[in-house]
Amino acid sequence: MTGEKEEMVAAIRKAAVNNRLSCERAHELGKELNVTLQEIGKVCNELKIKISACQLGCF
C-alpha cells in the first residue's frame, strides 16, 4: 500500500462512525487529502464503509 493510500485509509477509518461516512465528510476528506471522490469511494468500498446522508439523495 502506498503512503498516500495508507493516509487515506487512516483518515476514512477515523472519520467513519459505525462503518458509515457522510457524503459531506467524504467531500471534505477528498479536499483535505487532494484526492478525487472516486478514490475516496473506492477505499470506502474496500473497507466496507457505506456513504450516508448523500447531498444528492443517492445513498
N, C-alpha and C positions, 0 to 999 in steps of 0.2 A: 504494500500500500504506500502510495506516495505521501509526502509530508502534507501536501495540500488536501488530499482526501482524508488523511487522519485528522487534520484540523476540522474539516467539515463534519466528519462523523462525530467528533467530540462535541462540537457546537450544537449539532442537531440533538444528540442524546441529552445534553444539558438543558436545551430549550423545550424538549418534549415533556409532556405531562400525561401519564397513563397511556404511553405509546401513541400520543396524538400531538400534532404540531399545527398550530393555527396557520391559516393561509397568510395572514398578516405577518406573523413571525417568520415564515418561510421567505417572504419577500425581504424582510429586514436582514435575515441571515445572508441571503444572496448578495445584497448590497455590502454588508459588512465584510464578507469573505471574497467579494469580487468574483462571484461565480454566477452562472445562469440558473434560472429557476428550474430548468430541466435537470441540471446537475443535482440541485437540492432534492428534487423529486425522485431521481434515480437512487440516491443514497437513502432517502426515506423508504423507498420500496425495498431496498436491500436489508434495511434494519427493521422492516415490518412496522414502520411508523406511519400512521394514517394522517393525511392532511384534513383538518377540520375547519369549520367556520369560514368556508370559502367566500371570498368577497363577491364572486360571480354566481354563487349558488351551485357550483359544480360538484362539491363534495359535501 
